[in-house]
Every structure is written in C-alpha cells, then in structure tokens.
Amino acid sequence: MLNIFLVECGVELIPKRIRSHPAVKRNLSMRNYSSQLLDNALHHSAMHNFKNRSKRGRPDIAHLCLLNALGSPLNKSGGLRVYMHTVKDRLFEFNPEIRIAKNYNRFKGLMAKLLIDNGIRVNETYLIKPLKKTLEQKIHDVEHPEILIFTENGKHTSHNDLYIKSPSKEYVAIIGGFQKANFSEAVLSLSNEYVSISETALNAWIVVSRAIIYYELANNIF
Ligand SMILES: C[S@@+](CC[C@H](N)C(=O)[O-])C[C@H]1O[C@@H](n2cnc3c(N)ncnc32)[C@H](O)[C@@H]1O
C-alpha cells in the first residue's frame, strides 16, 4: 500500500481580516462556496503581510495533485491512500472512489465546503473525511511504515531503488503541496529518508505522478 501525504497545501478559507479588501470583496459571495477560498491568483494584493505567504492560496496545486493521484491505476486497484494536510494544520483523507471535479472552480467550491462543513459526505459515507489526528500521529498509524520525504534536496534515488527495501511494506510518501519554499521543521522531522527523483525541482503534481508510477512499476500494477 502506498500512502500519499500532500502536506502544507495552500487550501484555506479567506481569513476574516482581509474580507473587506477590494481584491477580495470584488468576488466574494456567501452563497458561492468557491469564492470563499483563498486563491493567490485573485487575492495576491491582499496577501502582502501573510505569514508563510509562499505556501498559501494555492488550491490549484492540490487540485492537480489530487487529479493525478485519484485517477491513477494504483488508486483504482485499491493500493493507494491519499491524505491532504493544509497550511492551517488540518488533515483530510480522500475516499478512493471520490471523483474530483476537473473544473477548477468546482474544485474550489468543494474545498471551501470541505473546510466549512468539516468533511464531505453522501448520506453516511465520507467522500472526504476530516481526521482529528495530527500529521505525525496519522503517519504513525500506518503499520511499520517506510517514510520517504520527497524533496529536491534529498538523496538522488533512481526509480528502481525507491520501493525495494521490502515489497510487502507500507510506504508513506510525503510531498509538499506548495510551489516555493521548503518543508516546515515539523515535516522534516517525520523521517530521515529524504529522496530526490530528479536533478531539478519539479512541480508537486509531477512528483505525485512519478511517486505513484514508480510504485506501480515495482508492483506490476497497470
Ligand atoms: C515545487 S516543489 C517545492 C520546492 C522545494 N524547494 C522542494 O523541497 O523541493 C513541491 C514539492 O515537490 C517535491 N519535489 C520537487 N522537486 C523534487 C525532486 N527533485 N525530488 C523529489 N521531490 C521533489 C517536494 O515534495 C516539494 O515539496
């Protein structure tokens, strides 16, 4: 089983203190969920003084990562679990059967509803489940995990060497859901295994896709 943790994703509601800023007010409607999500492309000028700014307001990155992960053969074969951790330290687990909207505005609406209602469910079944545990607690719930932190600063590792330590093992792949900046110290302390899969910095969704494809190849999943 491969467990993907997309961490420090820039998925959050527009903070109250900038709701009266002209760049925010222009699009904001309480009846429209998608307009309530912070989006750097729209709210850039209102985000100047934000702490941790480079990681915030980037639901587009989470969108592309989730489309790649949940649409993969590995997910369809039941071998993938996907978690999203946000810059605000909220943690969610995706039902493998969820169909993520390909339309970006619809996706933003889904994320805003997720944060406001604390979960997305149909009847009694969660499609996106809120977790009360911290990132560290949830990772250590995985039995004997091999925890890999994917980072451009890691040890260069070929695709043949990523998942071979023990084929029956549970793997945890930690991938940053942000564009610039590095992982927080809290994330970096989750493992000593830092792996780099390229000589250059890649976009998060490319890394998600490769982390999955390499696992599929190592386990003959097509
Ligand atoms: C756009 S990058 C953020 C750049 C950041 N300086 C970093 O640590 O790689 C988003 C995420 O993609 C992953 N990533 C990017 N380049 C990588 C590489 N060469 N090898 C492994 N993971 C990579 C990391 O998980 C990173 O947090």
The ligand as a Gaussian input file, in Angstrom:
#p B3LYP/6-31G(d) Opt

LIG

0 1
 C        7.622000      22.826000      -6.294000
 S        8.271000      21.786000      -5.078000
 C        8.747000      22.853000      -3.792000
 C       10.207000      23.220000      -3.939000
 C       11.051000      22.874000      -2.753000
 N       12.247000      23.704000      -2.772000
 C       11.438000      21.408000      -2.564000
 O       11.585000      20.993000      -1.420000
 O       11.574000      20.586000      -3.485000
 C        6.873000      20.931000      -4.430000
 C        7.183000      19.576000      -3.883000
 O        7.582000      18.690000      -4.919000
 C        8.517000      17.750000      -4.412000
 N        9.729000      17.831000      -5.243000
 C       10.109000      18.823000      -6.096000
 N       11.246000      18.525000      -6.739000
 C       11.609000      17.289000      -6.302000
 C       12.684000      16.421000      -6.593000
 N       13.657000      16.727000      -7.452000
 N       12.728000      15.221000      -5.960000
 C       11.765000      14.856000      -5.080000
 N       10.719000      15.640000      -4.770000
 C       10.633000      16.839000      -5.357000
 C        8.760000      18.097000      -2.951000
 O        7.952000      17.269000      -2.152000
 C        8.311000      19.537000      -2.889000
 O        7.896000      19.892000      -1.595000

